[in-house]
C-alpha cells in the first residue's frame, strides 16, 4: 500500500535537487527509525533557514561528509514536522506542498495550519 499524504491521497515526490527525504529518495516517507518525523514537504525561505539556524539546525551550510549540499531559498526539503510547527508558531513557517507531505504530519500539527501555508 502506498503511503498517504495529508489529503488522504497517494504521497507524491517532494524534491530531488537536492535529494530530500528520510530515505533520500525524493519523498517525505517515514518509518519507526525516523525520530525527527521528516514528513513536511516545504519550500524553504531565507527567513525559515535563518530561524532554523538560530534554533540549532543549520540547513544552509553544506555538509559534504553527510552528502548534504546545504539548502537555499526555493529548495524543496522534507522538514521535521515539529520544526515546521515550531517555525509556524514563531511566524517563519515556509510554504508546504500538501500532496507531498506525509499523513503522519497530522500527529504534530493540524491540517488547517498546513493548508494555510499551502502552495
Sine and cosine of phi, psi and omega as CSV:
sin_phi,cos_phi,sin_psi,cos_psi,sin_omega,cos_omega
0.00,0.00,0.73,-0.68,0.00,-1.00
-0.95,0.32,0.57,-0.82,0.08,-1.00
-0.91,0.42,0.46,-0.89,-0.03,-1.00
-0.97,-0.26,0.46,-0.89,0.11,-0.99
-1.00,-0.06,-0.03,-1.00,-0.06,-1.00
-0.93,0.38,-0.23,0.97,0.04,-1.00
-1.00,-0.04,-0.07,1.00,0.02,-1.00
1.00,0.05,0.17,0.98,0.05,-1.00
-0.94,-0.35,0.05,-1.00,-0.04,-1.00
-0.87,0.49,0.70,-0.71,0.05,-1.00
-0.92,0.40,0.76,-0.65,0.03,-1.00
-0.96,-0.28,0.31,-0.95,0.01,-1.00
-0.86,0.50,0.50,-0.87,0.02,-1.00
-1.00,-0.09,-0.80,0.60,-0.03,-1.00
-0.08,-1.00,0.49,-0.87,-0.01,-1.00
-0.81,-0.58,0.00,1.00,0.02,-1.00
-0.66,-0.75,1.00,0.08,0.14,0.99
-0.98,0.18,0.32,-0.95,0.02,-1.00
-0.93,0.38,0.82,-0.57,-0.07,-1.00
-0.89,-0.45,0.01,-1.00,0.08,-1.00
0.98,-0.20,0.46,-0.89,0.06,-1.00
-0.81,0.59,-0.63,0.78,0.02,-1.00
-1.00,-0.04,-0.01,1.00,-0.11,-0.99
0.79,0.61,0.73,0.68,0.03,-1.00
-0.89,-0.45,0.16,0.99,0.01,-1.00
1.00,0.01,-0.10,1.00,-0.03,-1.00
-0.89,-0.45,0.45,-0.89,0.02,-1.00
-1.00,0.01,0.74,0.68,0.09,-1.00
-0.95,0.31,0.25,-0.97,-0.01,-1.00
-0.51,-0.86,0.21,-0.98,0.12,-0.99
-0.45,-0.90,-0.04,-1.00,-0.06,-1.00
-0.89,0.45,-0.41,0.91,0.00,-1.00
-0.98,0.21,-0.30,0.95,-0.04,-1.00
-0.99,0.14,0.98,0.18,-0.05,-1.00
-0.92,0.38,-0.40,0.92,0.03,-1.00
-0.99,0.12,-0.17,0.99,-0.02,-1.00
0.78,0.63,0.92,0.38,-0.02,-1.00
-0.98,0.22,0.95,0.30,-0.22,-0.98
-0.86,-0.51,-0.10,0.99,-0.04,-1.00
-0.99,-0.12,0.90,-0.44,0.07,-1.00
-0.99,0.13,0.96,-0.28,-0.06,-1.00
-0.90,-0.43,0.45,-0.89,0.17,-0.99
-0.97,-0.24,0.97,-0.26,-0.17,-0.98
-0.94,0.33,0.50,-0.87,0.03,-1.00
-0.87,-0.50,0.27,-0.96,0.07,-1.00
-0.87,0.50,-0.63,0.78,-0.01,-1.00
-0.91,0.42,-0.68,0.73,0.03,-1.00
-0.91,0.42,-0.69,0.72,-0.01,-1.00
-0.87,0.49,-0.64,0.77,0.06,-1.00
-0.91,0.41,-0.68,0.73,0.04,-1.00
-0.86,0.50,-0.73,0.68,-0.02,-1.00
-0.88,0.48,-0.66,0.75,0.02,-1.00
-0.87,0.49,-0.72,0.70,-0.01,-1.00
-0.93,0.37,-0.39,0.92,0.03,-1.00
-1.00,0.06,0.05,1.00,0.10,-1.00
0.98,-0.18,0.13,0.99,0.01,-1.00
-0.77,-0.64,1.00,-0.02,-0.03,-1.00
-0.98,0.20,0.97,-0.25,-0.01,-1.00
-1.00,-0.09,-0.10,0.99,-0.06,-1.00
-0.99,-0.10,-0.25,0.97,0.01,-1.00
-1.00,0.01,0.75,-0.66,0.04,-1.00
-0.90,0.43,0.67,-0.74,0.07,-1.00
-0.77,-0.64,0.98,0.21,-0.09,-1.00
-0.86,0.52,-0.49,0.87,0.01,-1.00
-0.90,0.44,-0.32,0.95,0.06,-1.00
-0.94,-0.35,0.13,0.99,-0.03,-1.00
0.93,0.36,0.46,0.89,-0.05,-1.00
-0.95,-0.33,0.88,-0.47,-0.08,-1.00
-0.99,0.17,-0.17,0.98,-0.14,-0.99
1.00,0.07,0.59,-0.81,-0.06,-1.00
-0.99,-0.17,0.45,-0.89,0.10,-1.00
-0.76,-0.64,0.37,-0.93,0.01,-1.00
-0.78,0.62,0.70,-0.72,-0.02,-1.00
0.99,-0.16,-0.30,0.95,0.04,-1.00
-0.93,0.37,0.57,-0.82,0.13,-0.99
-1.00,-0.07,0.71,-0.70,-0.07,-1.00
-0.52,-0.85,0.61,-0.79,0.08,-1.00
-0.99,0.14,0.98,-0.19,-0.02,-1.00
-1.00,0.09,0.41,-0.91,0.16,-0.99
-0.91,0.42,0.73,-0.68,-0.05,-1.00
-0.86,0.51,-0.64,0.77,-0.01,-1.00
-0.92,0.39,-0.59,0.80,0.03,-1.00
-0.93,0.37,-0.64,0.77,0.04,-1.00
-0.88,0.47,-0.70,0.71,0.01,-1.00
-0.90,0.44,-0.64,0.77,0.06,-1.00
-0.87,0.48,-0.70,0.71,0.02,-1.00
-0.90,0.43,-0.63,0.78,0.03,-1.00
-0.87,0.49,-0.73,0.68,-0.02,-1.00
-0.90,0.44,-0.49,0.87,0.01,-1.00
-1.00,0.04,-0.09,1.00,0.02,-1.00
1.00,0.03,0.33,0.94,-0.05,-1.00
-0.84,-0.54,0.31,0.95,-0.05,-1.00
-0.91,0.41,0.76,-0.64,0.08,-1.00
-0.98,0.22,0.22,-0.97,0.05,-1.00
-0.90,0.43,0.42,-0.91,-0.08,-1.00
-0.84,-0.55,0.65,-0.76,0.13,-0.99
-0.99,-0.11,0.98,-0.18,-0.12,-0.99
-0.86,0.52,-0.67,0.74,-0.06,-1.00
-0.91,0.42,-0.35,0.94,-0.02,-1.00
-0.95,-0.30,0.10,1.00,0.01,-1.00
-0.99,-0.15,0.85,-0.52,-0.10,-0.99
-0.90,0.44,0.59,-0.81,-0.01,-1.00
-0.85,0.53,-0.46,0.89,0.02,-1.00
-0.88,0.48,-0.33,0.94,0.04,-1.00
-0.84,0.54,-0.51,0.86,-0.05,-1.00
-0.93,0.37,-0.14,0.99,0.13,-0.99
-0.97,0.22,-0.28,0.96,-0.09,-1.00
-0.94,-0.35,-0.61,0.79,-0.06,-1.00
-0.62,-0.78,0.33,-0.94,-0.04,-1.00
-0.99,0.14,0.52,-0.85,0.04,-1.00
-0.83,0.56,-0.64,0.77,0.00,-1.00
-0.87,0.50,-0.60,0.80,0.04,-1.00
-0.91,0.41,-0.68,0.73,0.02,-1.00
-0.91,0.42,-0.68,0.73,-0.01,-1.00
-0.89,0.46,-0.57,0.82,0.01,-1.00
-0.91,0.40,-0.31,0.95,0.00,-1.00
-0.90,-0.44,0.28,0.96,-0.07,-1.00
-0.97,0.24,0.55,-0.84,0.11,-0.99
-1.00,0.01,0.00,0.00,0.00,0.00
